[in-house]
Protein backbone atom coordinates (compact mmCIF):
# COMPACT_ATOMS: atom_id res chain seq x y z
CA UNK A 1 0.00 0.00 0.00
CA UNK A 2 1.35 3.44 -0.95
CA UNK A 3 2.09 5.93 1.80
CA UNK A 4 3.52 9.47 1.82
CA UNK A 5 7.26 9.89 1.49
CA UNK A 6 8.06 12.69 3.94
CA UNK A 7 11.04 14.90 3.13
CA UNK A 8 12.19 15.17 6.73
CA UNK A 9 12.44 11.37 6.93
CA UNK A 10 14.51 11.14 3.73
CA UNK A 11 17.63 12.53 5.45
CA UNK A 12 19.61 11.67 8.55
CA UNK A 13 20.08 15.29 9.54
CA UNK A 14 22.62 14.71 12.28
CA UNK A 15 24.79 12.58 10.00
CA UNK A 16 24.43 15.12 7.18
CA UNK A 17 25.75 18.00 9.26
CA UNK A 18 28.55 15.83 10.58
CA UNK A 19 29.62 14.71 7.10
CA UNK A 20 29.11 18.04 5.33
CA UNK A 21 29.29 20.74 8.02
CA UNK A 22 27.29 23.93 7.38
CA UNK A 23 28.33 27.42 8.56
CA UNK A 24 29.13 27.49 12.25
CA UNK A 25 30.67 24.00 12.01
CA UNK A 26 32.58 24.20 8.71
CA UNK A 27 34.99 26.90 9.87
CA UNK A 28 36.34 24.79 12.75
CA UNK A 29 36.26 21.38 11.03
CA UNK A 30 36.73 20.85 7.29
CA UNK A 31 37.78 24.48 6.86
CA UNK A 32 40.78 23.82 9.13
CA UNK A 33 41.87 20.37 7.92
CA UNK A 34 45.49 19.75 7.02
CA UNK A 35 46.42 18.70 3.49
CA UNK A 36 46.81 15.10 4.63
CA UNK A 37 43.44 15.06 6.40
CA UNK A 38 41.52 16.50 3.45
CA UNK A 39 43.29 14.14 1.04
CA UNK A 40 42.27 11.13 3.16
CA UNK A 41 38.66 12.32 3.29
CA UNK A 42 38.61 12.93 -0.47
CA UNK A 43 40.11 9.51 -1.11
CA UNK A 44 37.43 7.71 0.90
CA UNK A 45 34.59 9.55 -0.80
CA UNK A 46 36.16 9.24 -4.25
CA UNK A 47 36.42 5.45 -4.01
CA UNK A 48 32.79 5.22 -2.87
CA UNK A 49 31.65 7.28 -5.88
CA UNK A 50 33.76 5.18 -8.28
CA UNK A 51 32.17 1.97 -6.95
CA UNK A 52 28.71 3.45 -7.52
CA UNK A 53 29.57 4.65 -11.03
CA UNK A 54 30.41 1.10 -12.20
CA UNK A 55 26.68 0.32 -11.90
CA UNK A 56 25.82 2.67 -14.78
CA UNK A 57 26.41 1.84 -18.47
CA UNK A 58 27.61 5.40 -19.11
CA UNK A 59 30.65 4.89 -16.91
CA UNK A 60 31.05 1.13 -17.22
CA UNK A 61 31.26 1.21 -21.02
CA UNK A 62 33.56 4.24 -21.15
CA UNK A 63 35.89 2.90 -18.50
CA UNK A 64 36.13 -0.59 -19.98
CA UNK A 65 36.86 0.93 -23.39
CA UNK A 66 39.77 2.73 -21.69
CA UNK A 67 41.05 -0.62 -20.37
CA UNK A 68 39.76 -0.29 -16.79
CA UNK A 69 38.07 -2.96 -14.70
CA UNK A 70 36.54 -2.78 -11.20
CA UNK A 71 39.35 -2.66 -8.66
CA UNK A 72 41.83 -0.90 -10.96
CA UNK A 73 41.17 2.45 -9.27
CA UNK A 74 42.60 1.97 -5.79
CA UNK A 75 43.01 5.58 -4.64
CA UNK A 76 42.73 9.20 -5.69
CA UNK A 77 46.26 8.84 -7.08
CA UNK A 78 44.73 6.77 -9.91
CA UNK A 79 42.21 9.41 -10.97
CA UNK A 80 44.02 10.31 -14.20
CA UNK A 81 43.51 6.74 -15.45
CA UNK A 82 39.80 7.57 -15.69
CA UNK A 83 38.73 9.22 -18.97
CA UNK A 84 37.02 12.59 -18.76
CA UNK A 85 33.59 13.35 -20.21
CA UNK A 86 31.80 16.55 -21.15
CA UNK A 87 28.30 17.82 -21.87
CA UNK A 88 28.38 16.37 -25.40
CA UNK A 89 28.83 12.90 -23.87
CA UNK A 90 25.82 13.54 -21.62
CA UNK A 91 23.72 14.47 -24.65
CA UNK A 92 24.64 11.14 -26.21
CA UNK A 93 23.67 9.40 -22.95
CA UNK A 94 20.16 10.86 -23.18
CA UNK A 95 19.87 9.75 -26.80
CA UNK A 96 20.87 6.18 -25.88
CA UNK A 97 18.50 5.87 -22.94
CA UNK A 98 15.75 8.51 -22.92
CA UNK A 99 14.49 10.33 -20.99
CA UNK A 100 17.06 10.33 -18.16
CA UNK A 101 20.17 8.85 -19.81
CA UNK A 102 22.24 5.78 -19.06
CA UNK A 103 24.18 7.64 -16.34
CA UNK A 104 21.13 7.93 -14.07
CA UNK A 105 18.44 5.56 -12.75
CA UNK A 106 15.30 5.09 -14.86
CA UNK A 107 13.49 2.54 -12.68
CA UNK A 108 10.01 3.77 -11.62
CA UNK A 109 10.55 2.14 -8.21
CA UNK A 110 13.57 4.38 -7.66
CA UNK A 111 11.49 7.46 -8.44
CA UNK A 112 8.84 6.28 -5.99
CA UNK A 113 11.25 5.74 -3.11
CA UNK A 114 14.12 8.19 -3.54
CA UNK A 115 12.41 11.56 -2.96
CA UNK A 116 13.65 13.22 -6.15
CA UNK A 117 13.49 16.51 -8.00
CA UNK A 118 14.12 17.03 -11.71
CA UNK A 119 16.33 20.02 -12.51
CA UNK A 120 17.97 20.93 -15.80
CA UNK A 121 20.93 22.60 -17.44
CA UNK A 122 21.47 23.74 -21.02
CA UNK A 123 18.90 23.10 -23.70
CA UNK A 124 18.89 26.21 -25.89
CA UNK A 125 17.50 23.90 -28.59
CA UNK A 126 15.52 20.74 -27.93
CA UNK A 127 14.98 19.40 -24.44
CA UNK A 128 17.32 20.61 -21.67
CA UNK A 129 19.76 18.27 -19.91
CA UNK A 130 18.06 16.61 -16.93
CA UNK A 131 19.86 15.99 -13.66
CA UNK A 132 18.18 14.09 -10.84
CA UNK A 133 18.53 15.54 -7.35
CA UNK A 134 17.65 13.51 -4.28
CA UNK A 135 16.79 15.17 -0.98
CA UNK A 136 20.31 14.91 0.45
CA UNK A 137 21.96 16.27 -2.70
CA UNK A 138 19.71 19.33 -2.62
CA UNK A 139 20.57 19.98 1.02
CA UNK A 140 24.30 19.54 0.39
CA UNK A 141 24.13 22.09 -2.42
CA UNK A 142 22.28 24.37 -0.01
CA UNK A 143 25.11 23.91 2.51
CA UNK A 144 27.63 24.80 -0.21
CA UNK A 145 25.79 28.06 -0.87
CA UNK A 146 25.46 28.78 2.83
CA UNK A 147 29.21 28.39 3.35
CA UNK A 148 29.78 31.01 0.66
CA UNK A 149 27.14 33.41 2.00
CA UNK A 150 28.45 33.13 5.55
CA UNK A 151 32.05 33.78 4.50
CA UNK A 152 30.81 36.87 2.65
CA UNK A 153 28.87 38.25 5.60
CA UNK A 154 25.27 36.99 5.27
CA UNK A 155 23.66 36.63 8.69
CA UNK A 156 20.20 35.66 10.06
CA UNK A 157 19.24 39.34 10.26
CA UNK A 158 19.66 39.83 6.48
CA UNK A 159 16.98 39.99 3.80
CA UNK A 160 18.43 38.36 0.66
CA UNK A 161 16.95 39.34 -2.71
CA UNK A 162 17.42 36.48 -5.22
CA UNK A 163 17.15 37.53 -8.86
CA UNK A 164 17.54 34.00 -10.21
CA UNK A 165 14.21 32.37 -11.06
CA UNK A 166 13.03 29.33 -9.10
CA UNK A 167 12.57 27.19 -12.18
CA UNK A 168 14.08 24.01 -13.66
CA UNK A 169 17.53 25.56 -13.20
CA UNK A 170 18.87 24.94 -9.71
CA UNK A 171 20.82 28.14 -8.88
CA UNK A 172 17.86 29.83 -7.20
CA UNK A 173 16.93 26.68 -5.27
CA UNK A 174 20.49 26.26 -3.92
CA UNK A 175 20.47 29.89 -2.85
CA UNK A 176 17.07 29.62 -1.23
CA UNK A 177 18.02 26.44 0.65
CA UNK A 178 21.35 27.88 1.73
CA UNK A 179 19.99 31.15 3.06
CA UNK A 180 16.77 29.78 4.57
CA UNK A 181 17.72 26.29 5.79
CA UNK A 182 21.35 26.76 6.76
CA UNK A 183 21.74 30.39 7.84
CA UNK A 184 18.26 31.55 8.78
CA UNK A 185 18.35 34.69 6.63
CA UNK A 186 15.14 35.90 4.99
CA UNK A 187 15.02 35.13 1.24
CA UNK A 188 13.05 37.29 -1.18
CA UNK A 189 12.68 35.27 -4.40
CA UNK A 190 11.90 38.00 -6.92
CA UNK A 191 13.33 35.95 -9.81
CA UNK A 192 14.81 37.25 -13.05
CA UNK A 193 13.48 40.23 -14.99
CA UNK A 194 10.97 38.13 -16.90
CA UNK A 195 9.26 37.44 -13.53
CA UNK A 196 9.83 40.77 -11.77
CA UNK A 197 10.78 43.81 -13.84
CA UNK A 198 13.98 45.66 -13.00
CA UNK A 199 12.00 48.68 -11.86
CA UNK A 200 10.00 46.49 -9.48
CA UNK A 201 13.15 44.80 -8.21
CA UNK A 202 14.41 48.16 -6.99
CA UNK A 203 11.03 49.17 -5.57
CA UNK A 204 10.80 45.94 -3.58
CA UNK A 205 14.35 46.33 -2.30
CA UNK A 206 13.56 49.79 -0.98
CA UNK A 207 10.13 48.94 0.44
CA UNK A 208 11.10 45.70 2.15
CA UNK A 209 14.63 46.52 3.24
CA UNK A 210 16.84 44.26 1.14
CA UNK A 211 20.30 44.05 2.75
CA UNK A 212 21.90 41.45 0.45
CA UNK A 213 21.55 40.38 -3.19
CA UNK A 214 22.27 37.20 -5.11
CA UNK A 215 22.52 38.07 -8.79
CA UNK A 216 24.81 38.00 -11.81
CA UNK A 217 27.18 40.91 -12.41
CA UNK A 218 25.51 41.64 -15.77
CA UNK A 219 22.18 42.12 -14.06
CA UNK A 220 23.71 44.28 -11.35
CA UNK A 221 24.95 46.56 -14.12
CA UNK A 222 21.50 46.53 -15.72
CA UNK A 223 19.92 47.62 -12.42
CA UNK A 224 22.44 50.46 -12.24
CA UNK A 225 21.19 51.66 -15.64
CA UNK A 226 17.55 51.38 -14.60
CA UNK A 227 18.24 53.31 -11.40
CA UNK A 228 20.08 56.05 -13.30
CA UNK A 229 17.37 56.39 -15.94
CA UNK A 230 14.55 56.52 -13.37
CA UNK A 231 16.32 58.70 -10.80
CA UNK A 232 16.41 55.87 -8.24
CA UNK A 233 19.05 56.28 -5.49
CA UNK A 234 20.90 52.96 -5.13
CA UNK A 235 22.89 54.37 -2.22
CA UNK A 236 19.61 54.89 -0.40
CA UNK A 237 19.09 51.13 -0.18
CA UNK A 238 20.22 49.12 2.85
CA UNK A 239 22.51 46.88 0.80
CA UNK A 240 25.35 45.44 2.93
CA UNK A 241 26.79 42.87 0.50
CA UNK A 242 26.22 41.38 -2.93
CA UNK A 243 26.83 37.71 -3.75
CA UNK A 244 27.48 37.31 -7.46
CA UNK A 245 29.24 35.63 -10.37
CA UNK A 246 31.45 38.42 -11.66
CA UNK A 247 32.92 36.75 -14.74
CA UNK A 248 36.19 37.78 -16.43
CA UNK A 249 37.57 40.82 -14.59
CA UNK A 250 41.36 40.59 -14.63
CA UNK A 251 41.86 44.26 -13.82
CA UNK A 252 39.09 44.40 -11.24
CA UNK A 253 37.48 47.33 -13.07
CA UNK A 254 34.10 45.68 -13.34
CA UNK A 255 33.89 44.89 -9.65
CA UNK A 256 35.12 48.37 -8.73
CA UNK A 257 32.47 50.06 -10.87
CA UNK A 258 29.70 47.89 -9.42
CA UNK A 259 30.82 48.45 -5.85
CA UNK A 260 30.89 52.20 -6.37
CA UNK A 261 27.44 52.19 -7.96
CA UNK A 262 25.91 50.03 -5.21
CA UNK A 263 28.01 51.33 -2.30
CA UNK A 264 28.53 47.74 -1.14
CA UNK A 265 31.10 44.94 -1.55
CA UNK A 266 30.56 42.49 -4.43
CA UNK A 267 31.78 38.91 -3.87
CA UNK A 268 32.61 36.39 -6.57
CA UNK A 269 31.58 32.71 -6.65
CA UNK A 270 31.97 29.74 -8.97
CA UNK A 271 29.43 26.96 -9.35
CA UNK A 272 28.01 24.39 -11.73
CA UNK A 273 24.56 22.87 -12.20
CA UNK A 274 25.62 19.32 -11.41
CA UNK A 275 28.04 19.98 -8.55
CA UNK A 276 26.74 23.19 -6.96
CA UNK A 277 28.66 26.09 -5.42
CA UNK A 278 32.18 24.75 -5.91
CA UNK A 279 34.16 27.76 -4.66
CA UNK A 280 33.57 31.14 -3.06
CA UNK A 281 35.33 34.33 -2.06
CA UNK A 282 35.49 35.40 1.56
CA UNK A 283 35.72 38.98 2.76
CA UNK A 284 39.45 38.99 1.93
CA UNK A 285 38.66 38.76 -1.83
CA UNK A 286 41.89 36.81 -2.36
CA UNK A 287 40.79 33.88 -4.49
CA UNK A 288 37.86 31.48 -4.21
CA UNK A 289 37.89 28.89 -1.40
CA UNK A 290 37.09 25.37 -2.64
CA UNK A 291 34.74 23.15 -0.63
CA UNK A 292 37.31 20.36 -0.83
CA UNK A 293 35.22 17.83 1.10
CA UNK A 294 32.59 18.03 -1.65
CA UNK A 295 34.55 18.28 -4.89
CA UNK A 296 37.95 17.34 -6.31
CA UNK A 297 39.28 19.84 -8.86
CA UNK A 298 41.88 19.44 -11.60
CA UNK A 299 42.97 22.06 -14.14
CA UNK A 300 44.08 20.61 -17.47
CA UNK A 301 45.36 21.67 -20.87
CA UNK A 302 42.65 22.52 -23.38
CA UNK A 303 43.88 20.08 -26.04
CA UNK A 304 45.80 17.28 -24.29
CA UNK A 305 43.96 17.35 -20.93
CA UNK A 306 47.34 17.01 -19.23
CA UNK A 307 47.37 18.50 -15.70
CA UNK A 308 48.61 22.09 -15.56
CA UNK A 309 50.80 23.66 -12.85
CA UNK A 310 49.19 25.74 -10.14
CA UNK A 311 48.39 29.25 -11.30
CA UNK A 312 48.01 28.34 -14.98
CA UNK A 313 44.59 28.77 -16.62
CA UNK A 314 43.01 25.71 -18.20
CA UNK A 315 39.83 23.63 -18.33
CA UNK A 316 38.33 22.65 -14.99
CA UNK A 317 37.77 18.91 -14.42
CA UNK A 318 35.35 18.30 -11.54
CA UNK A 319 34.67 15.12 -9.57
CA UNK A 320 31.80 15.28 -7.10
CA UNK A 321 32.62 13.62 -3.79
CA UNK A 322 29.00 13.62 -2.57
CA UNK A 323 26.87 12.80 -5.62
CA UNK A 324 25.73 9.20 -5.88
CA UNK A 325 22.88 9.84 -8.34
CA UNK A 326 24.15 10.61 -10.83
CA UNK A 327 27.84 10.11 -10.13
CA UNK A 328 29.93 12.94 -11.57
CA UNK A 329 33.49 11.68 -12.08
CA UNK A 330 36.00 13.69 -14.14
CA UNK A 331 33.51 16.03 -15.80
CA UNK A 332 35.30 18.45 -18.12
CA UNK A 333 33.25 21.57 -17.42
CA UNK A 334 35.09 23.44 -20.20
CA UNK A 335 35.22 26.40 -17.83
CA UNK A 336 38.59 28.13 -17.72
CA UNK A 337 40.10 28.86 -14.32
CA UNK A 338 43.37 28.43 -12.41
CA UNK A 339 44.04 26.44 -9.24
CA UNK A 340 46.20 27.68 -6.36
CA UNK A 341 47.98 25.86 -3.48
CA UNK A 342 46.50 25.42 -0.03
CA UNK A 343 47.12 28.30 2.36
CA UNK A 344 45.65 29.81 5.50
CA UNK A 345 43.59 32.81 4.45
CA UNK A 346 43.13 36.01 6.42
CA UNK A 347 39.58 34.84 7.09
CA UNK A 348 40.92 31.79 8.95
CA UNK A 349 39.98 29.12 6.39
CA UNK A 350 42.70 26.80 5.10
CA UNK A 351 41.83 25.52 1.60
CA UNK A 352 43.01 25.38 -1.96
CA UNK A 353 41.61 28.22 -4.05
CA UNK A 354 40.39 28.89 -7.56
CA UNK A 355 40.91 32.01 -9.63
CA UNK A 356 38.00 33.95 -10.99
CA UNK A 357 36.23 32.71 -14.12
CA UNK A 358 38.11 33.34 -17.38
CA UNK A 359 35.61 31.99 -19.94
CA UNK A 360 34.37 28.80 -21.60
CA UNK A 361 36.52 26.83 -23.99
CA UNK A 362 33.50 25.42 -25.85
CA UNK A 363 32.56 28.97 -26.86
CA UNK A 364 35.96 29.49 -28.43
CA UNK A 365 36.00 30.73 -32.00
CA UNK A 366 39.09 30.07 -34.14
CA UNK A 367 39.65 33.34 -35.98
CA UNK A 368 42.61 33.54 -38.39
CA UNK A 369 44.53 31.03 -36.28
CA UNK A 370 43.80 32.76 -32.95
CA UNK A 371 41.52 31.42 -30.23
CA UNK A 372 38.89 34.06 -29.43
CA UNK A 373 36.60 33.77 -26.41
CA UNK A 374 33.46 35.95 -26.32
CA UNK A 375 33.85 36.62 -22.59
CA UNK A 376 37.36 37.94 -23.24
CA UNK A 377 35.69 40.95 -24.91
CA UNK A 378 34.10 42.03 -21.65
CA UNK A 379 36.96 44.07 -20.22
CA UNK A 380 37.48 46.21 -23.31
CA UNK A 381 33.75 46.90 -23.52
CA UNK A 382 33.13 47.62 -19.85
CA UNK A 383 36.14 49.87 -19.34
CA UNK A 384 35.03 52.26 -22.10
CA UNK A 385 32.68 54.93 -20.67
CA UNK A 386 30.97 55.28 -24.04
CA UNK A 387 29.31 51.86 -23.61
CA UNK A 388 26.81 50.54 -21.10
CA UNK A 389 28.80 47.28 -20.87
CA UNK A 390 26.44 45.16 -22.97
CA UNK A 391 27.55 43.29 -26.09
CA UNK A 392 27.04 40.15 -28.17
CA UNK A 393 29.60 38.39 -30.40
CA UNK A 394 28.06 37.28 -33.70
CA UNK A 395 29.86 34.62 -35.72
CA UNK A 396 28.76 33.82 -39.26
CA UNK A 397 30.12 32.66 -42.60
CA UNK A 398 30.72 34.96 -45.54
CA UNK A 399 31.67 33.94 -49.05
CA UNK A 400 31.20 30.57 -50.77
CA UNK A 401 33.27 27.45 -51.38
CA UNK A 402 37.00 27.79 -50.89
CA UNK A 403 36.57 31.53 -50.40
CA UNK A 404 34.30 31.03 -47.38
CA UNK A 405 35.57 32.73 -44.21
CA UNK A 406 34.34 33.21 -40.69
CA UNK A 407 33.06 36.67 -39.85
CA UNK A 408 33.27 37.83 -36.22
CA UNK A 409 31.39 40.98 -35.24
CA UNK A 410 31.09 42.40 -31.74
CA UNK A 411 27.84 44.33 -31.36
CA UNK A 412 28.27 46.82 -28.52
CA UNK A 413 25.60 49.00 -26.95
CA UNK A 414 26.50 52.65 -26.50
CA UNK A 415 25.60 54.18 -23.15
CA UNK A 416 23.23 56.74 -24.70
CA UNK A 417 22.01 57.91 -28.10
CA UNK A 418 24.19 61.01 -27.71
CA UNK A 419 27.42 58.96 -27.90
CA UNK A 420 28.94 59.27 -31.38
CA UNK A 421 29.19 55.77 -32.88
CA UNK A 422 32.26 56.13 -35.13
CA UNK A 423 34.84 57.29 -32.56
CA UNK A 424 33.52 54.65 -30.13
CA UNK A 425 33.79 51.92 -32.78
CA UNK A 426 37.39 52.92 -33.55
CA UNK A 427 38.35 52.92 -29.86
CA UNK A 428 36.77 49.52 -29.24
CA UNK A 429 38.30 47.86 -32.30
CA UNK A 430 41.74 49.00 -31.12
CA UNK A 431 41.10 47.85 -27.52
CA UNK A 432 39.75 44.47 -28.62
CA UNK A 433 42.70 43.98 -30.94
CA UNK A 434 45.04 44.49 -27.98
CA UNK A 435 43.07 42.16 -25.71
CA UNK A 436 42.28 39.39 -28.19
CA UNK A 437 45.41 39.45 -30.31
CA UNK A 438 43.38 39.54 -33.53
CA UNK A 439 41.35 42.22 -35.29
CA UNK A 440 37.55 42.00 -35.01
CA UNK A 441 34.80 44.20 -36.38
CA UNK A 442 32.70 46.29 -34.02
CA UNK A 443 29.16 47.47 -34.62
CA UNK A 444 27.73 50.14 -32.31
CA UNK A 445 24.04 49.72 -31.44
CA UNK A 446 21.58 51.52 -29.18
CA UNK A 447 20.95 50.61 -25.53
CA UNK A 448 18.87 47.45 -25.24
CA UNK A 449 19.52 46.28 -28.81
CA UNK A 450 21.45 43.15 -27.81
CA UNK A 451 19.02 42.02 -25.09
CA UNK A 452 16.98 39.71 -27.39
CA UNK A 453 20.16 37.70 -27.98
CA UNK A 454 21.85 37.96 -24.56
CA UNK A 455 18.68 37.46 -22.52
CA UNK A 456 19.91 40.11 -20.08
CA UNK A 457 17.53 40.44 -17.15
CA UNK A 458 15.07 37.94 -18.58
CA UNK A 459 16.79 34.69 -17.63
CA UNK A 460 19.38 33.36 -15.22
CA UNK A 461 22.29 33.31 -17.67
CA UNK A 462 23.51 36.01 -20.03
CA UNK A 463 24.72 34.80 -23.45
CA UNK A 464 27.63 36.47 -25.21
CA UNK A 465 27.85 34.37 -28.38
CA UNK A 466 25.40 34.17 -31.27
CA UNK A 467 26.67 31.48 -33.63
CA UNK A 468 24.99 31.73 -37.05
CA UNK A 469 27.29 29.19 -38.70
CA UNK A 470 25.06 26.24 -37.80
N, C-alpha and C positions, 0 to 999 in steps of 0.2 A: 504494500500500500504506500502511495506517495505521501510524503510529508514535507513541510517547509524546510529549506536549507538556510539556516540563519547565518548571516555574515559574521556575527560575533563568535560563533562556534567554529568557524572555518579556520581560525588562527589561534595558535598558542601564544598569547600576547606577551607573557613573561619571557618565553623562550625567544620570541622575535626581538624584543628590546635587548636581550642579552647577546644575541648573535649579531644584530645590526643596530648598535646603540644610536638613539636619536640625540638631539641637542640636550645638554645637561649631563649626558653620560659619555657621548662621543669624545668630548674634549679631554677627558681623563682616562680614556681606555684606548680605543683604536687610534685616536688622534695623537697618542703619545708612544705608540709601539716602536720598538727598535726595528732596524732593517731585517734582522734575523727573525723577529717575532712576526712581522707582517708577511715575510716570505713563507714562513711555515703555515700561517693561516691561509694564504693564497693557494699554496700547494694542496692542502687538504680539500679546499672547495673546488679547485680546478679538477682534481682527479674524480671527485663526485660528479661534476658536470660532464666530464668525458665519458664516464660509465653510462650516464643517462643518454648521452647523444648516440651511442652505439645502437640504441633501440629504434632509431629513426632512419628510414632509407636514405634521406638526404645526406646524412653524415656517413652512414655505413658504406654506401656506394662510393662516395667521394674518397673516403679514407682507404678503402680497400683498393681502389684504383691507384692510389698513391703508394701502395705496398704496405699499408698498416693493417694490423690485426689487433683484436682486443688483448690488452696486456703489454703492447709495445710502448705505450705512453706511461712511464712509471713515475714521472715527476714533472714539475713546471719547467725543468731544464730541457725537456723533450718537446716543448711547445712548437718549435720551428719545424718539427717533422710533420706537423699537421698542416694541410693546405688551407689557404685562406678562401673566403667566398665574399661575394659582394651582392648588391641589390639585384643585379641581372640574374644571378644564380637563384635568388629567391623567386623572381618572376617565373623562371623555368620550373621551380618546385610547385608553384600554384597551377601551372599548366599541366604538369604530370598528375597531380592529385587534387583537383578542385573539390571544395572551395578553399580549403585551409592549408593546402600544400603537404608535401611528404616530410616536412620538418616539424610538424605539429600534429597532435592527436586529432582524429576525425570521428572517433567512436561516440555515438550518441550517449552511451552510458557515462563517458567521461564528462560530457557537457552537463549531464544531470547532476553529477556528484561533486564537481570540482569548484563550483562557485566562480564562474568566469565572466569576463567582460571582453567584448570585441572592440579593439581600437585599431586605427589604421595609419599608414604613412604612405606618402607618394600618391600616385594615381592621377596625374594631370590628364591622362587619357585612359579610358577603360576603367576597370574597377581598381580601387586603391589596394595597397598591400596590407593584408590583415595580420595582426599579431594578437595572440590570445594572452590575456592577463588574468591570472588567478588572484584571489583575495590577498595572499601574502605578497605577491609581486607588486601589486598596486600600493600596498602599505610601505614596502621597501623603497619604492620610487618616491613616495611621499616623504620618507625619512631622509632620502638624498636631498630633496628640495629643502627640507627643514634645516639640515646641516648648513646649506648655503645661506639661507635667509638669516639664521642665527649668527653666523660668522660676519654677516654684513649689517647686523644691527636690528633685525626684526624682533620685536618683543610682544608679549601678550596684549599690551596696551595699544598696539598699532592697528590701524584699518588699512588693509592691503587691497588696492584696486588692481584687478587682473584683467588685462585687455586682450587676453587669448580667449577664444571661444570654447566653452565646454561642449565639444562635439566629438566626432570620431577620432580626432587627433588627441593625444594624451597630455600635452604640455599644460593645459589649464587644469586638468584633473590632478596631475602631480602637484601643481602649485596649491590648489585648493586643499588637498590632503595634507600637504606639508605644513601650511599655515594653520589650518583648522585643527587637524588631528594631533600634530606633533609640536606645535608651539602655543596654540591657543590664541593666536591673533584673529582678527575679524576680517574675513575675506569679503570683498565686494566684486562679484563676477559680472562685470559690465560686458565682457566679450569684446570682440574686434569691432571695427567701425561699421560692418554690415549689420551688426546687432544693435549697437549703441553708437550714434553719430559722434564725431569728435567734439562737436560743440556740447553735446549732452555729457560726454565723458568729463569735460572740465566743469560743467555745472554741478554734476553729482559730486565731484571731488571737493568743490567748495562747500556745497550744502551739507555734506555728510562727514566732512573732516578727514579725507584721505591723508594718511601720513606716509604711506609707502606705495610704490607701484611695481608691478611685474609686467614688462612690456618690451618689445624690440626697440633697438635704437632708432630704426627708421620711423617707427610710429611716434617715438618721443619727439623727433624732429618735426613730424607732421603736426603734432599738437602745439609745438612752438609756433608754427605758421598760423594755425587756426587762432591761437591766442593773440598773436600780433594783429591779424586781420580784423578781429572782433573787439580789440581793445581789452582783452582779458588779462589780468595781472597774475602771471604764474607765481611770482614771488609772494603773492598774498595767500597762496595755499599753505597748508601745514606740512608739506612734503619734508620728510626727514631723510629718506633714502630711496633709491631706485634700483631695482634688481632687473638686469637686462642681459641681452646678448648683443654686444657692441659690434662684433664683426671686425674686419680688417681696420686697424687704427695704429699703424706702426709709430707715427709721430705723436699720438695721443691728442691730436687736434679735435677729433670728433667728440671724444669724451669731454674735453675741456669746454667746447662750445655748448654741449648739452648741460653740463654742470652749471655753467654761468647762466644759461637760460632758465633752468629750473631752481637754481640756488640750493642744490642738494647734491650729495655724492651719487655717482652712477657706478654700479658694480657689474663686472663681467662674469659670465657663466658659460659653460659648455655642456651640452647634453644631446642625447640621441633618443629617437622614438623607442627603440628596442631596449636600451640599457638605462635610460633615465638621465638624471643630472650627474654626469660623470665627474665634473670638476667645477670649482667655484673660487672666486676671489674672496679674501677676507678684507678687513678694513685697511690692511697694509697696502693693498693693490700691487702686490709684488709677485704676480703669477697666480695660477689657478690650482688650488689644493685638489688632489685626486682622492676620491673615496676608495682607497686601495683595498679595503676589505670587500668591496662590491664589484670591482672591475680590475682587470689586468690590461695594461696599455703597452703597445709597442708602436714605434714610429719607424716606417720603412721607406725605402726608395720607391719612387713612383713606378719605375719600369721593372726592376728586378725583384722588388719586395725584400731586399736585403736590409737587415736592421741598420739604422743610422745612429751615429753618435749623439749623445745628449747635446741639445741646443740646436740641432740641425732640423730644418722643416721638412716634413715628409707626410705620407699618408698614415692616418691613425688606424691601427688594427686593435679592435676591442674584443675582449673575452669576458663575458658576464660570469661572475663568481656566485651569483644568487639565482639566476634564471634556470629553472628545470624545464619549463614549458613556455615557449620553445627554448632549447639550449641555444646559446649564442657563443660560438667558439671560433675565434680568429675571423671576425667580421671586418673586412676592409671597408671602413666607412667612407673612404675617399675624401675625407676631410683633412685639410692640411694644417698641422700644428707641429710644435716642437716639445720635447720632453726634457725635464731638468732633474738633476739629482735631488735626493732627499736632503732636507735641511730643516732646522728649527726656525720657524717664522717668528716675526715680532709679535704675532697674535698668540703664540704658544703652541700651535699645531706643528707636528713633525711629519711631513709627508713629501712624496715626490710632487712635482708641479707640472702643469701644462702651460704653454704660451697661450696667447690669445689666438683666435681663429684667423687663418690666413686665406681661406678659400676652399673650393671644392675642385678636385682634380678631374671629376667627370664632367665639369662644365668648361674644361679647357678647350680652347680653340687654337688650332695650329695655323698661324698666320705668317706666311713667308718664312717658314722655318723656325718661328718663335712661338713658344707657348704663351698664350694670352688667357688670363682668367678674368671674367667679368667683375668679380669683387675687387680685383686689383685696381680698377678704375675709380674706386670710391674715394680714395684720398685726394686725388687731383680734382675731382668734382667738388667735394665738400670743403676743400680749403679755399676755393675761389668764391669771394663774396658776391659775385654776379649770378651765382646759381642758388637754388634752394636745396641742393644736395640730392635731388632725385634724377635718376637716369635709367636707361635700359640699353643693353647691348644687342644689336640686331645683326644676325649673321645670315647671309643669303648667298646664292650663286649668281654670278653674272657671266655672260658669254655662253658659248656652246662648244661641245666637243672638246678638242685638245686645248682650245682657248678659254675654257671655263675656269674661272677663278673664284675664290671666296671673297665676299665683300663683308667688311666689318664696320658697322656704323654705331657710334655711341650717341644716342639721343639724350640730350641734357636739358632739363628745365631751367629756364632763367628765373631769377628770384621775383621779377616783376616785369610787366610789359614795357616799362620805361628803360630796361637794360638793353643796350644796343647789341644785336645778335652777332655782327661780324667781328668786332674786337674780342668778344667773349669766345667765339668759336676759335679764333686764332690762338688765344691764350691757352685754351683747353687742349687743342691739338698739340701744342708744344709741351705742355705739362704731361699729357698722356704719353707722348713719345719718350720723354725722360723716364717715366715710371715703368712703362711696359717694354721699352727697348725696341719698339716697332711703331711705325706711323699708322694711325687710324683716323678715319674720318669722323668729324663731329657735326651733329645737326642740333641747332638750338631750337627748342620748342617752348611753348607757354606753360606756366604753372598748371599742373594737373594733367598734362597731355599724356604722360607715360603711365598714369595710374591704371588704365584698363589692362595693361600688360604686366605691370609689377604687382598689382593687387594691393597696393599700399593702403593700409587702414581697413581693408575689407576682409582680410583673411590673416591667418596666423603667420604665414611666411611671406616675405617680399622677394619676388623674382627679379633677377638682373640680366637674364639671358632670354632672348626670343630667337629661337633657331628655326629659320624658314627653309633650311636645306632639305628637310625631310618632308 
